[in-house]
Amino acid sequence: MSLSSPNPDVDKPGFWDEASAQLMRRDRILKRLIPHHHGEWLAPSGTPFVTLARAIVGQQISVKAADSMWARFVQACGRTPSPACVMRLAETDLRLSGLSKRKAEYILDLAVHFAEKRIRPAAWRGMDDESVISELCSIRGIGRWTAEMFLIFNLQRPDILPLDDLSLLKAISLHYFSGEPVSRFEAREVAQAWAPWRTVATWYLWRSLDPACVRY
């Protein structure tokens, strides 16, 4: 995923401008934050396989650690990792060039699901959010957070609220609760005003914490 795209040649999601304008009218915090990122938006991501593999690598570690781990993996597997290259790499390197044992197992299982057509990536764009989440969560190592990252960064669904995302909860705590810890319930209450553009609000809150590009 790329959190931002300052490149005007990169396609902007069709809903982005309308969503940003509505969020600024509805939410005093977003009214202040959004103008800081004028000319930036959620950029297109890679293939479904690459998006999911990168999200698995990024589970429960910092962005910096995930970037480093992903770079080693790509160097071993090729510029655009594919299910076939992952399966070939696993024949000689069960850790897939430095991944944890568990994450290597998850990515190999993901590769097998794609290679053996156990999942239907071509159908996902026509499915509703919860149906995509349900299918993705049938794959070992993919839970709701990873599936929601896929909906945001690959399918670019406009109304995803990843309540298991620690960075989102941190941003809500910082901007809406003076730094006090927030519960999922409190975060959901704040986000009610963002629908049907919760993806966009989430993106701007992520950006308020980290100006660097992050990719899934």
C-alpha positions in Angstrom: 0.0 0.0 0.0 1.1 3.5 -0.5 -0.4 5.9 2.1 0.0 8.8 -0.3 0.5 9.8 -3.8 1.9 13.3 -4.5 2.3 12.3 -8.2 -0.5 13.9 -10.2 -0.1 11.1 -12.8 -1.3 8.5 -10.2 -5.1 8.0 -10.4 -7.1 9.5 -7.6 -10.0 7.4 -6.3 -13.2 8.8 -7.8 -14.8 9.4 -4.4 -11.8 11.2 -2.9 -12.6 14.9 -3.4 -16.3 14.5 -2.4 -15.3 12.5 0.6 -12.7 15.0 1.7 -15.0 17.9 1.3 -17.8 16.2 3.3 -15.5 15.2 6.1 -14.2 18.7 6.5 -17.8 20.0 6.8 -18.7 17.3 9.4 -15.6 17.0 11.6 -13.6 19.8 13.2 -10.5 17.7 13.5 -10.5 16.6 9.9 -11.2 20.2 8.9 -7.8 21.0 10.3 -5.9 17.9 9.2 -7.1 17.5 5.6 -5.6 20.7 4.2 -2.2 19.6 5.3 -2.3 16.9 2.7 -3.7 18.7 -0.3 -2.7 17.0 -3.5 -2.2 13.6 -1.9 -4.5 10.6 -1.8 -4.7 6.9 -1.5 -2.6 5.5 -4.3 -3.2 2.3 -6.2 -1.5 -0.8 -4.8 0.1 -3.9 -6.4 -1.5 -7.2 -7.4 -3.9 -8.8 -4.9 -1.2 -11.4 -4.0 1.4 -8.7 -3.4 -1.0 -6.6 -1.3 -1.9 -9.5 0.9 1.7 -10.8 1.2 2.9 -7.4 2.3 0.1 -7.0 4.8 1.1 -10.3 6.3 4.7 -9.2 6.6 3.5 -6.0 8.3 1.4 -7.7 11.0 2.2 -6.6 14.5 5.5 -4.9 13.7 6.6 -1.3 13.0 6.5 0.2 9.5 10.3 0.4 9.5 10.7 -3.2 10.4 8.1 -4.3 7.9 9.8 -2.3 5.1 13.1 -3.9 5.9 11.7 -7.4 6.0 9.8 -6.8 2.8 12.8 -5.5 1.0 14.8 -8.7 1.8 11.9 -10.8 0.7 11.5 -9.0 -2.7 15.3 -9.2 -3.3 15.1 -12.9 -3.0 11.8 -13.4 -4.8 11.8 -10.8 -7.5 10.7 -7.3 -8.0 7.0 -8.3 -8.2 6.6 -11.4 -6.0 4.2 -14.0 -7.4 2.7 -17.2 -6.0 5.0 -19.2 -8.3 8.2 -17.5 -7.2 7.3 -17.9 -3.6 6.7 -21.6 -4.0 10.1 -21.9 -5.8 11.9 -20.0 -3.1 10.3 -22.1 -0.4 12.0 -25.2 -1.9 15.4 -23.9 -0.8 14.5 -21.4 1.9 11.7 -22.2 4.2 12.0 -18.8 5.9 11.6 -17.0 2.6 14.7 -14.8 3.1 14.4 -13.8 6.7 10.7 -13.8 7.5 9.6 -15.3 10.8 8.8 -18.9 10.6 5.1 -18.2 11.0 4.9 -15.4 8.5 6.8 -17.5 6.0 4.3 -20.3 6.5 1.4 -17.8 6.0 2.8 -16.4 2.8 3.5 -19.8 1.4 0.0 -20.9 2.2 -1.3 -17.7 0.5 0.8 -18.6 -2.6 -0.8 -22.1 -2.7 -4.3 -20.6 -2.4 -3.6 -18.4 -5.4 -1.8 -21.0 -7.5 -4.4 -23.7 -6.9 -7.3 -21.2 -7.4 -8.8 -21.9 -4.0 -9.8 -18.2 -3.9 -11.5 -15.9 -6.4 -9.5 -12.7 -6.7 -11.2 -11.7 -10.0 -14.6 -11.8 -8.2 -13.6 -9.6 -5.3 -14.4 -6.3 -6.9 -18.0 -7.3 -7.4 -18.5 -8.6 -3.8 -19.5 -6.6 -0.8 -17.0 -5.8 1.9 -18.0 -8.5 4.4 -18.1 -11.2 1.7 -14.5 -10.4 0.7 -13.4 -10.4 4.4 -15.0 -13.8 4.9 -13.2 -15.3 1.9 -9.9 -13.8 2.9 -10.2 -14.9 6.5 -10.4 -18.5 5.3 -6.7 -18.3 4.4 -4.3 -19.1 7.2 -2.7 -16.0 8.7 -5.3 -13.6 7.4 -7.6 -12.0 10.0 -9.9 -9.2 9.9 -7.2 -6.5 10.1 -5.3 -7.9 7.1 -8.5 -8.2 5.1 -9.5 -4.6 5.9 -6.1 -3.4 4.7 -6.8 -5.2 1.4 -10.2 -3.6 1.1 -8.6 -0.2 1.7 -5.4 -0.4 -0.3 -6.2 -2.8 -3.1 -9.9 -2.5 -3.7 -10.1 1.1 -2.5 -13.4 0.6 -0.7 -14.5 4.0 0.6 -16.1 3.1 4.0 -13.7 0.8 5.9 -13.1 1.4 9.6 -10.2 -0.9 10.8 -10.8 -0.8 14.5 -8.0 -3.3 15.2 -5.5 -0.9 13.7 -3.3 0.5 16.5 -2.2 3.6 14.5 -5.9 4.6 13.9 -6.7 4.2 17.6 -3.5 6.2 18.5 -4.6 9.0 16.1 -8.1 9.1 17.5 -6.7 9.2 21.0 -4.3 12.1 20.1 -6.8 14.2 18.2 -10.1 13.5 19.9 -9.3 12.5 23.5 -6.2 14.6 24.4 -4.0 11.5 24.3 -6.1 9.4 26.6 -6.4 5.7 25.6 -9.6 5.0 23.6 -11.6 1.8 23.4 -12.9 0.3 20.1 -16.4 1.5 21.2 -15.2 5.1 21.6 -13.4 5.0 18.3 -16.6 3.7 16.6 -18.6 6.5 18.2 -16.2 9.1 16.8 -16.3 7.5 13.4 -20.1 7.6 13.1 -19.8 11.1 11.6 -17.4 9.8 8.9 -19.7 7.3 7.1 -19.8 6.6 4.2 -16.2 7.8 3.9 -14.5 6.1 6.9 -11.6 4.9 4.7 -10.7 8.5 3.8 -10.9 9.7 7.4 -8.8 6.8 8.5 -6.2 7.6 5.8 -5.9 11.3 6.9 -5.5 10.2 10.5 -2.8 7.8 9.6 -1.1 10.6 7.7 -1.3 12.9 10.7 1.0 10.4 12.6 3.4 9.5 9.8 4.3 11.7 6.8 6.3 8.9 5.2 4.8 6.6 2.6 3.8 3.2 3.7 3.1 0.4 1.3 1.0 -2.8 1.5 
